[in-house]
């Protein structure tokens, strides 16, 4: 029979799964408390990095309908629950893992789909959401800017040369 504290932990982890847009499962064996604190700080406020118990996490994942972590919950496990920009969180995790090889990215979950470690790295390689939105806005703005410049050039040309006759009349015979 599960104790009330274990049930509470399961409910908390299940809620984290349900509220997150992404999650990254890591192994942190050999990292110091100071290094984990540094990692949490680099992830920002929208990402919760929690050291979890494997059995409780497995139960919570099933309750939340997550099957991406099946077979991966072995060894010292921590999960980054991302509620904000998944690209920024993946970038922070992969950068930290490069600087600290003891952090191992096992698998990930993004919008309900399982991610391999290489796919988490590919997600980290994307530009941030803000940069992507700015790029889309620039693409949408370009034709309108070009049209405005063309109309302004036509207006300036007419002002320089005066009004051009609409059609030349043929001489009368």
N, C-alpha and C positions, 0 to 999 in steps of 0.2 A: 504494500500500500504506500502510495506516495505521500510524503509529508506536505503540509501546507506551504512550506518555504519552497519546496521543489515545484509544486503546482504554480506558485506565484512566478517562479523563474521561467517556467515553460510558457506561461501566459505572456510574460514580458517579451520573451524572444519571439513568440508567434506574432505579437503586436508589432514588433520591430520589422519582421518580415513583411507584414501586410502594409505597413506605412511607408516602406522604402521603395524607391524606384530601381535601386540596384543594391547588390550585396557582394562582397568579395571575401572569400574564405582564405585565411592565411595560417601558416604555421610560424610561430614566433620563438621556437626553441633557441635558447642562448642569448636572447636580447635582454638587456637590463631594464629595470623599471624606468630609468632616466631616458633610455632610448624609446620605450613605449610611450612615455609622456611627450617626447619630441614628435613622434609619429602622430599622436592624437592632435597635437597643436597644429601640425602641418596639414592635417585633413580638414580643419576648419569646423565651424559650428554646425553645418548641415550634415555632417557624417559622424556617426557614433561607432567607435572602435571598441568592441567588447571582447574580453577573454571569456570563453564559454565552455561549459561542460558538454562533451560530445553526445552523451546519451540524452540529456535534456534538450539539446539542440536538434537532435534527430526527431524527437517527439514533437517539438515545436514546429519544425519544418513540415512534418506531415499534417499537423493541424492547420498550418497556413497554406497548404497545397503546394509546397515547394519540394521538388524532387531533384533539383540540380546538385545537391550536396550528398546524394546517396553514395556510400562507399568512400567518401572523402573525410569523414569525421573520425580521424585517428590522430593520435599525438596531441601535443599542445596546440589548441585551436583558438583563433580569434577571428571575429567577423567584423568587417566594416559595413555598417548599414548606412546607405547613402540616401538622403532625403532631398538633396539639392542636385547640383550639377554632377552627373556621374563621370563625365570626362575629367573634370578637375580632381575628383577623388581618385580615379584610376591613375591619373598622372602623378599625384602625390604618393600613392602607394608604390608605383613602379620606380619612381625616383628614389624613394626611401629604400626599396629593395636593392637597387643598384648600389647605393652607398653602404648598405648593411646587408650583405649576402645571407645573413641568418634569417631574415624575413623571407619566407617562401610563399608565393601566391599559388594556391592550389587550384582554385576554380572561382567562377563568378556567376552572378545572376543579374541580367539586365532586362527589365520589362518582361519578366516571365520566362526568358530564354536562358539556358545554361551557356556559360562561356568557359572556354579553356584558358589556361594561363596566357597563351599567345594572343587570344582574342581580347583578353583584358589589356594586354600591352598595345594592341591595335586600337582599342578604345581610348587609351591614354594618348596615343599619337594624334588623335583628332584635335581640331581647334576647339576652343571653348564655345559654348552656346552663344555668347555675346558676339564673338568674332564671326561665327557663321551667320547670325542674323544681320550683322553689319554688311557682310558680303552680299547677302540676298538683297538688302535694301539698296546697295550700290548698283547691283544689276538691274533692279527695277527702276531706279532713278535715271540711269544712263540714257534711255531713249527719250525721256521727257526733257532732259537737259539738252540733248542734241536738237530736238525740235525747237526748243526755246531759242537756242543760238541761231538756228537757221532762220526763224521768223525775224529775229532781231537783225540779222545780216540783210535780209530782204528789205526791212524797214529802213535801215541805214543807207542802202543802195538807192532806194527811191528818193530819200531826202537829199542825197548828193546830186543825182542827175535830174531831179525834178520828176514830175509825173510823166511817164512814158505814154504815148498815144496807144489807145486800145487796138486800133487797126489803121493802117495807112489807106487813104482813099486813092483810087485809081483816077488819073486825069480824065476829064471829060473830052469826048471827041467832037 
